[in-house]
Amino acid sequence: MAKTGEIAAFALGEKKTAMVNLPAQFVTSSTADMKGQKYSDLVDYANNSEKTSDLNNDSITDLIDLKEQFSKPGYANRNSAVTETHPIFGSDKLNYDNHDISVLRKDLDEAQKNGNNIHELAFSIRGDWLVKNNLYDPETRMIDQNKLKHAEQDVAKTLITKGFNLPLGEDENNVVWFGVIHQDTDHLNMHLWFAKKSRETRAEMLKQDGKYKGQPIGVIPLEVIEQAKRQFRKQLMSSQELKRHQEILKGVGGFKKEIVETAPENLLNDRHAKAIKKIYDALPQDMKGRWQVGNTHLTAGKGKMAKANQLTNQLLDDLFDKELKPEYEDFKSLAQEYDAINIEDQGVMHKGQLKWSENKEEELRKRLANQLYKHLAQIEDTSLNDIDQQMSELLSNVKKRDKGGITDKTKIASSPQEKKLDSKSLTNTAKQNSKHIGTQMPLRSGSFNKISRLWRQDIRAETNAERQFLRNQKKVEQEKSQEEYKSHISREM
């Protein structure tokens, strides 16, 4: 990033740079004191010709370091970077006048005097993204500054309340923060500075070990910064872009739901019987009832579950290549379309970083594997002793029903007579099985019916729970939107 020497002359046509970057930094009061720097020097009063200097117009290759900003009096609202007479804004107003600046400077001096850090985050926004979301007109060089400021007001709340072990302020008036929009570089930059005003005494907010014990914590976790970026992007997206994102996500979710709901009847059939038998044999019996993929990948080669996981992954490959091929291909295609959006939003992926589509596929496979394991664990230990004979009988029964023309090939549903015979044979062999305690118990003929039935019941329960959750979320979002609208109207007035 470099200065352009002009206002709002943002670069366009970039492809590999993230649409919104959010670098974060902080300076301790002791460091600033030692160098004779004052937090309040970051801002100056409007219409002060001395706030613009040659130093402010030097070429830079990156966002200027916070420590350097103090050496440029009035860095935040310097004339060369802003277009408004009163460009500084805060939680209560979009344009601070000179009286507001006077109060702001006193609050910053209080924060420094009480030994608190000052934090800065800079939203660096790509020109293409601004244009696409109707925030910038490259011909007139007009920017929707009010919409940008409202978005940062909301993000500031997230960072101040969730960026640390506890909310930074001990009440809503205990934090001083301000922001500004800079337009003199090839990306639009929105800066946010904030600090706690009163002295920090809470143990959770102080360093406990090392040389700087007792000093306020300065680092904001990466996950909070990423959350702030997502929130910022979502609030600034145009209705068209937001709709495009939502349609893709809805489509991915729809295909995932379809795959999950149809998996039992497509997996639990004669074509996959031997593969499932191998998976059952590979499951560690001393962990029965606790069979889970866990945090590892299905293809990982370590741990007691490794062999079963690998066999299950192969089974899913076969399923997605045959019975559920159209649904799986559509699921992957839409998910990869969302990858393209993420690259536009976040820049080129880092080496070793999984794409969004890869994470979603991993989630789908783990869900199906865990559901299969859950229901395999419910197989009773009183079953036929000869697993190979059982599989042979199972396939034989399926073929007989196929021949009679009454079978749905996607299901193995035993007739009432077969169920009765199966129950009778189990009763006759129960005594024989009792002497094989400690050995792995095999699948029995009627097991697939039970697994399929229970699996589908679980899916229906999960689906109903998800629908209820979405209904509740929608209600909360509607109430939030109404509150935000009321707040927006009151701020404008």
N, C-alpha and C positions, 0 to 999 in steps of 0.2 A: 504494500500500500504506500502511495506517495501523495504529496500535496500536488494539487493541480494548478494553483495560482488563480483559480476562479471559484465562484460559488456555485454549488449544485451541478458541477460538470462531471457526473459520475461515469465510471467506465461501464460499458455495455458489451454484451457478447461473450462474457466469461463463462467457462463451463466447469472448471475444476475447483473453483473456490466456493466455500460454503456460503449459502445465502445469508445466514446470520451466525456470526461468531461472537463469543462472549468471554474474552480474556478477563481474569480477575487478579487483583493485586492489593496489597495493603502496606501501610507504613505505620510503625509504632511511634508513639509520642516521644519516646526517649531518643529515637533516631532523628526525628524532626527537631527536637530541642537541641540536640548536640550540634546540628548544622545551622541553628538559628532560623529554622523555617517555621512558618505558621500555617496551620490548616486554613485559616481565614484568608490567606493570600491567594487561594485558588479562585476566589470571586472578587469582583470589583463593582463599583457603581456604574450605572449606565452613563453614556455620553462623556466618558473620561478618555481623552485622547491619549493619555500616557499608557493606557493598557495595551496598546498595539505597538510592537517593536519589531526590528529586523529579526530578532531571535525567534519570534513567533512564526516567521515565514521561511525558516530553514527547511530544506528537503528532509523528509524522514522516510524510513523504510518500514516502520512498524508503529503501532500505537506507542506514544511516548511514555516512558517510565514515570510512575507516579512521583518518584523522588525528584525527577527533573521538572515536573509540573510546578513545584513550589518555587523554583527559581525564575518562573515566568509570571510575574504578578498579573492577576486577572486572566489566567490561562483559560478558565472555563468559559467566560463570556467575552473573549477578545473579538474585536471588530472583524478581523480577517476570516473568522470561521462561522459567524452567525449573521442572520438577516433581520432579526427582531431587535427593537430597542431594548426590550426587557426579555432576553431569551431564557434566563434561569427559571426553573419551575420546581415545585415540591409537591407534597401530599395534598395541599389545600388549594393551590393556585397554579395556573399554567404559565403565568408571566409575573415574576416577582418585580415589584417596583423598588425604588431606592430605599424606602423604609423597610421593606421585606429583606432586602440585602443586608441592611444594618443589623436586623435581628438575627439573620442567618450567620453573619460573621461572629457575633457574640456567642451564639450556640456552638460554633466550631471552636472558638477559643476555650470555651468551658470544657468541651470534650477533650481537648489536648491537655489542658491544665489538670484534668482528673486522670490522666494516664491512659486514655483509651486509644485504640488503633483507629485509623481512618481507612476505609475500604473503598476501592474503585472497581467498577465493572464497566466495560465498554462494549456496547452492541455495535458490531461492525456489519453493516447491511449492504449487500450487493445491489448494484443498480438494476439489474435484470429483475430481481425479486420485487423491488419497489415498483417497477413498471407493471409487472404482471398482477400485482395486487392493488393497482390503482392508487398508489401512494406517491408517485412521482411521474411528472410529465417531462420527458427529456427535451421537448421542443420549447416549452415555456420555462422549464426549470423550476416549476412550482412543486412544492412538497406539502403533503397533508400533515403539518407539524402537530396539530391538535390531536389527531388520531394516534400518532406516534407517542406523544406525551401521555395520553390516557393509558396506553398499553404499558408504558414504563412505570406509571403510578401503581398499577396492579402488580407488576412483577416485583417492584420494590418491597411490597408487603410480604411476598413469598420469601424473598431473600432475607429480609430482616427478621421474620418470624420463624423460618425453617432452616436458615443457613447455619445454625449453631446448635449446641446441645440444648439450649433454652432460647426463647425469644431474646433478641439482642437488648431490647428495652424492657425495663421492669414495669412500664405502662406505656400507653400510646404516645405520650409527650416526652418520653425519655430518650428518643432517638432523633438526631438531626440528619436529614438527607436532602439532597438536591440533585437536579439533573439538567442537561443541556444537549441540544442537537448541534453537531458540528458538520459543516458542509464543504470544507475546503480541501478534502482529500478525494481520491477516486472511489472510495466507498463512503456512504453516509455513516457517521459515527454518533451514537447516542451514549453519553457518559452518565454514570450514576455514582455519586459519592455518598457515604453514610458513616456515622459514628455514634456510639452511645454517649450521652451527655454526663450522667453521674458516674462516680467512681465505681468500677466493677468489684464486687465483693463475693459474688456467688462462686463457690468452688467449682461447679460444673462448667463455668465459663473462663476459668483460669488454668494456665499450664501448671501441672503438679510436679513435673520432673525436669531435671537438667538445669542448665545455666539460667534460663529465663523463667524459673519457677515463680508463680504469682503474677505473671504478665498475661493480659487477656489473650485468648485464643484468636488467631488471625485467619487461619485457612478455612475456606468454605468448601465442604465436600463436593467432589465432581458431580455426584448424582443430583445435588441441589441445583448446581449451575445448569446441568442438562435439563432439569425440570423447568427452570426459569426460561431457557431458550425455547422449549416446546410451548410453554404458556405464551411467550411473547409472539412466536410465529402464528399460533392459532388465533390470537386476538387481532392480529394485523392482516390475516388472510382475507381476500375478497370473498364474497359469497359464492362466486363461481369456482374459485380454487378450493374453498372449503367443501363445496358440494362434490367436486371431483374426488377429493381425498375420501370423503365419506362413502361415495358410491363404490370405490375400489375396496375399501375396508369392509363394507357391507357384503360385497361379492365374495371376498376371501372368506369371511365368516360364514356365508351361506354354503359355499362348497365344503368347508370344513365340517359344518353341521351335517350336511348330507352324507359325507364319508363316514363320520362317526356313527350316525344312525343306521346306515346300511351295512356297516362292517360285520356285525354278528352273523347275519344271514348269508353273507358272502364268504366269510371265513370258515364258519362251522359247517362244512359240507365234505362230501367224500373226497373231493380233489385235494383238500388240505389236511385230511385226517392224519396221514402219516407224519406230515410236518409238525402238526400240533402234538402228536405223540412224542416226537423227538424233543420238542421244547419241554414237555412235561417231564420227560426222563432227565433233562439237563438241569431242571430246577433243583436247587439244594433243599432237600427235605428237612434239614434242621432249621431252615428259615421259613417253613411253611406258615402262611398267614402274614408274612412280612416281605413277600416277593414284590419288589419295586425296582424300576430302572435306576432311580436315584438321580444324582447330579451328573452322572457320567453320560457319555454318548452311547447309543445302542451298539455301536461298532467298537467300543473300547475293549481292549483285550485283558483287562485285569479285574479281579474280584470274583466272588462266588457266583455272581449273576452273569458273568461275562459270556459264557457259552450259550445260555438261554437267550440273552439279549441279542447275540449275533444271529442265532437261529430265527428269532422273532423278526429281526430286521430283514432277513432273507425272505421270510414268509410275507412280510408287508411289501417287499419289492415285487414278489410274484402277484400279490393281490392288486397292486397298483398297475401292474403290466397287463392284467387280464380283466377281472370282474369290474374293477373300479377305475379303469384307465381313463375314460372321458372326464370323470369328475376330478381325478387327480391332476390331469394335465391342465384343466381349467383352473384349478386351485393354484398350481404352480405358476401358470401364465399371469394371472392377476397379481399374485404376490410379487413376481418379478417386475411387474409394472410399477408396483409401489416402491421397489428398490430404486428405480429410476428417479422417482420423486424424492426419495431420501438423499440421493446423491446430489440432486439439484439443491436441496435444502441444507445439507450438511457437508458437501464436498466429497472428494474421492475417499473411498474406504481405506483405513489403515491396514497394513499387512497383518494377516491373522484375524482380522475382525470379521465376524459373521454378518452376512447381509440379513436384512429383515426377513426375506423369503426363506432363508436357510434356518433362521430361528423358528419361524412359524412351522416349517416342515418338521423340525426336530420336536416341537411341542406336539404336533399331530401324532407323530410316530410314538412318542412316549405315552401319550394318552391312550392310544390303542393297545400298546404293549401292557401298560399297567391294568387296563380293564381286563385283558385276557388273563393276566396273572391272577388278578383278584378272583375271577370266577373259576379258574383252574384250582385255586386253593380251596374251593368249596366242595370239590369232589370228595365223596365219602371214602373212608379207608377200607370199607367192606366192599370190594369189587372183585371182578374176575381176576384170577391169579395170572393167567397167561395173556399178556398184553397183545402179543402177535395174533393169537387166536381171536381175541376180542376185536381187534382191528379188521381181521378177515371177516368176522361175522357182521361187523358194522357195514363194511363195503358190500357184502353179500346181500344184506337187507336192503340197502339202497338200490342195488342193481335189480333186485326182484321188483321193487316198487316202480323203478324206471320201466321195466319190461311190461308191467301191468298198465302203464300209461297214466298213473295217478300221482306221480311224484313231481313236486316243484324242485328243480335241480339246484336251486339256491338254498334249500333247507333240508335238514334231516329231522323229520318229524315222525317219530314212531307211531304206528297205529295203536289203538287201545289194546288189541290182542297182543301185539309185540311187547307193549309196556308190561302187560300182565305176565307174559312168559319171562320177561327180563327180571321182573320182581321175584318170580318163583325160582328162577335159576340162582338168583342172588341168595335167597333163603337157603337153598340146598348147599351153596358153597361157602356160606358164612363160617361154618366150623373149620373148613379147610383153610380159610384165610387167617384164622386166629393163630395158627402156628407159624405164620410168617411175619410176626411183629418185628419191626426194626428194618424191614426191607421196603423199598419204594413201592407204593401201591399204584397199579396201572389204571388207565382210563377204562370205563365200562361203556357198553353200547349206548345206554340212555343218557350218558353224561352230556353229550353235545346239546341234546334238547334242553336240559336243565340250564346249562351254561348260556345258551342262546336266549332262553326266556328271562333269566336273571339279568343278563347283560342289557337286554332291551328295556327291562324295567328300570335299571339304573340310569340308562340314557334318558328315558322319559322324565325321571325325577330330576336329573341334572338340567335338562332342557327347561323344565318348569321353573327351577330355581333361577336359571340364567334370565328367563323372561321376566320374572318378578324383580330381579335385580335391575334389569334394564328399565323396567317401568318406574321403579323408584328413582333411578338415576335421572331419567327424563323429567320426572316431577321436580327433582332438586334443581336441575339445570334451568327449567322454566322459571322456577321461583328466583333463582340467582339472576337470570336475564332480566326479570322484572325489576329486581333491586338495583342491578347495574344501570338499567335505563333511567330509573328514578334518580340515582346518584349522578349520572351523566347530565341530566337536565338541570339538577340543582347546581352542579359545578359550572355549567355554561352560564347560568343566571347570575 
